Amino acid sequence: MQTPFIQNHQYNEIKKQANFLLKTMRTIADRKVLDTVRSTTVNNAIEAFDKLTVEERDLLEQLSKYEAAHELQNYLDSLEAYVVPFPNVTLKQIQKLFPKVKKLKVPDLKTIDYKHTTYLRWIDIATNRLFIVYPYEGQLVGLEGSITPINKKGYCMFCNRQHELGFFNVKTRKGGSPDNFSSTGQYVCMDGEACNHNITNRSSLERFIHSTGK
């Protein structure tokens, strides 16, 4: 078996392309159009990666070979073995990322589906605080801020899909002064699991993290 090489967001992109191909096969009979769509979906899947070995590229190109829904689903299921899971994190590691948070509430880490996690997140409902843990530039970083539900759907900054949103606001020190703060905010999914299952690009997430000074 090959070494796992597919990140969660890349797997989501492959899944997105497979679903688009399936929808096209169900609605269009023109063989030339189908061949074009097959080629496009494979190219889009490949473009989600910075580099690939010959074997990895061959595996992704298999996306274009299937004709039925169950075949595509079996293909996606087979790719699970190649997904790189989110780094294992311990309670102590998380506590060190948020040293100023008293009575930090952390979800049961044993229940998290690490293979389908791009960024670890949870909401402390009692305080309306959103916590994010993410491997950024070679190390784990922690991000914490208030989240206010807006009670309507819109496009999440992180996954770019329509979901129920909350306004995530992170306060950061400005200029090194303990009394001078600035804030950075964006609209993000209230449902972290849905966001992780839909995110296909980490750029917006990483830009937000960078904007907070992490």
C-alpha positions in Angstrom: 0.0 0.0 0.0 1.2 3.5 -0.8 1.9 6.0 2.0 -1.1 8.2 2.8 -0.9 11.5 0.9 -4.4 12.9 0.8 -5.2 15.7 3.3 -8.9 16.0 4.4 -9.5 19.1 2.3 -8.1 17.3 -0.7 -10.3 14.3 -0.1 -13.3 16.7 0.1 -12.3 18.1 -3.3 -12.1 14.7 -4.9 -15.5 13.9 -3.4 -16.9 17.1 -4.8 -15.6 16.2 -8.3 -17.0 12.7 -8.0 -20.4 14.0 -7.1 -20.3 16.5 -10.0 -19.3 13.7 -12.4 -22.2 11.5 -11.1 -24.7 14.3 -11.5 -23.5 14.9 -15.1 -23.8 11.2 -15.9 -27.4 11.2 -14.7 -28.4 14.2 -16.7 -26.4 14.2 -19.9 -26.2 11.5 -22.5 -23.8 13.1 -25.0 -20.6 11.0 -24.9 -18.3 13.9 -25.9 -19.7 16.1 -23.1 -19.2 13.3 -20.6 -15.6 12.7 -21.7 -14.9 16.4 -21.3 -16.4 16.4 -17.8 -14.5 13.3 -16.9 -11.2 15.0 -17.9 -12.2 18.2 -16.1 -13.0 16.4 -12.8 -9.7 14.6 -12.8 -7.8 17.8 -13.5 -9.6 19.6 -10.7 -8.8 16.8 -8.3 -5.1 16.7 -9.3 -4.8 20.5 -9.0 -5.7 20.2 -5.3 -2.2 18.8 -4.8 1.1 20.7 -5.0 3.0 17.6 -6.1 2.2 13.9 -6.8 4.2 10.8 -7.5 3.4 8.8 -10.6 1.5 6.2 -8.5 -0.5 8.9 -6.7 -1.4 10.6 -9.9 -2.5 7.3 -11.4 -4.7 6.7 -8.4 -6.5 10.1 -8.8 -6.9 9.5 -12.6 -9.0 6.4 -11.8 -11.8 8.9 -10.9 -12.7 9.1 -14.6 -13.2 5.4 -15.1 -16.4 4.8 -13.3 -19.9 4.7 -14.7 -22.2 4.1 -11.7 -22.9 5.7 -8.3 -21.8 2.6 -6.4 -18.6 2.4 -8.3 -17.7 6.0 -7.5 -18.6 5.5 -3.8 -16.4 2.4 -3.7 -13.6 4.4 -5.2 -14.0 7.2 -2.6 -14.2 4.5 0.2 -10.9 3.0 -1.1 -9.2 6.5 -0.9 -9.9 6.5 2.9 -6.7 4.4 3.3 -4.7 7.2 1.8 -6.0 10.0 3.9 -3.5 11.7 6.3 -5.3 12.2 9.7 -5.1 15.3 11.7 -2.1 15.2 14.1 -2.8 13.4 17.4 -3.2 16.0 20.1 -3.4 15.5 23.8 -5.3 17.4 26.5 -2.0 18.8 27.8 -1.0 20.1 24.4 -4.4 21.9 24.0 -4.2 23.4 27.5 -0.8 24.8 26.6 -2.3 26.5 23.6 -4.8 28.3 25.7 -2.9 29.1 29.0 -5.1 32.1 29.9 -8.4 30.3 29.6 -9.6 29.3 33.0 -11.6 26.0 33.2 -10.9 25.2 29.6 -13.6 22.8 28.3 -12.2 20.4 25.7 -14.2 17.8 23.7 -13.6 14.1 24.2 -10.6 13.7 21.9 -11.4 10.0 21.5 -14.6 10.8 19.6 -13.1 13.0 16.9 -12.8 11.6 13.4 -9.3 12.8 12.8 -9.3 11.5 9.2 -11.9 14.0 8.3 -10.6 16.9 10.3 -8.7 19.8 8.7 -8.9 22.0 11.8 -9.9 20.9 15.3 -12.6 23.1 16.7 -15.3 23.3 19.4 -17.7 25.8 20.9 -18.0 26.4 24.7 -21.7 27.1 24.8 -21.6 28.5 28.3 -19.3 31.3 27.2 -20.0 31.5 23.4 -16.3 31.0 22.7 -15.0 29.2 19.6 -11.7 27.4 20.0 -9.6 26.3 17.0 -6.4 24.1 16.9 -4.5 23.9 13.7 -1.1 22.7 12.5 0.3 26.0 11.0 3.8 26.4 9.7 5.1 23.3 11.4 3.5 23.8 14.8 0.1 23.6 16.5 -1.5 27.0 17.1 -4.5 27.8 19.1 -7.1 30.4 18.2 -9.9 31.6 20.5 -12.6 34.2 20.2 -16.3 34.9 20.7 -18.8 33.5 18.3 -22.3 35.0 17.9 -24.9 33.1 15.9 -26.6 35.2 13.2 -29.5 32.8 12.8 -29.3 32.7 9.0 -27.4 30.8 6.3 -24.6 32.3 4.3 -21.2 31.3 2.9 -18.6 30.3 5.5 -15.2 31.9 5.1 -13.4 28.6 5.8 -15.3 26.1 3.7 -17.1 28.5 1.2 -20.3 26.5 1.6 -23.8 27.7 2.7 -24.5 26.9 6.3 -25.8 28.5 9.5 -23.2 31.1 10.4 -21.8 32.8 13.4 -19.6 35.8 13.6 -16.2 34.7 14.9 -14.3 37.6 16.5 -10.7 37.2 17.7 -9.0 39.9 19.8 -5.3 40.4 19.4 -2.7 42.6 21.1 -1.6 45.5 18.9 2.0 46.8 19.0 2.9 44.7 22.0 1.0 46.8 24.5 -1.1 44.9 27.1 -3.8 47.5 26.8 -4.0 48.0 23.1 -6.2 45.5 21.3 -7.4 45.0 17.8 -10.0 42.5 16.5 -10.3 40.3 13.5 -13.7 38.8 12.6 -15.3 36.6 9.9 -18.5 34.6 9.4 -17.9 30.9 9.8 -20.0 27.7 10.2 -21.6 27.1 13.5 -21.3 23.4 12.7 -17.7 22.4 12.8 -18.2 18.9 11.6 -20.0 20.1 8.5 -17.3 22.7 7.9 -14.6 20.0 8.0 -16.6 17.8 5.7 -16.9 20.6 3.1 -13.6 22.5 3.2 -11.6 22.0 0.0 -9.0 24.7 0.4 -7.1 25.8 3.5 -6.1 29.2 2.2 -8.8 31.2 3.8 -8.4 29.5 7.1 -4.6 30.1 7.1 -5.1 33.7 6.0 -7.4 34.3 9.0 -4.9 32.6 11.4 -2.1 34.8 10.0 -4.2 37.9 10.4 -4.5 37.3 14.1 -0.8 37.3 14.4 -0.3 33.6 15.0 
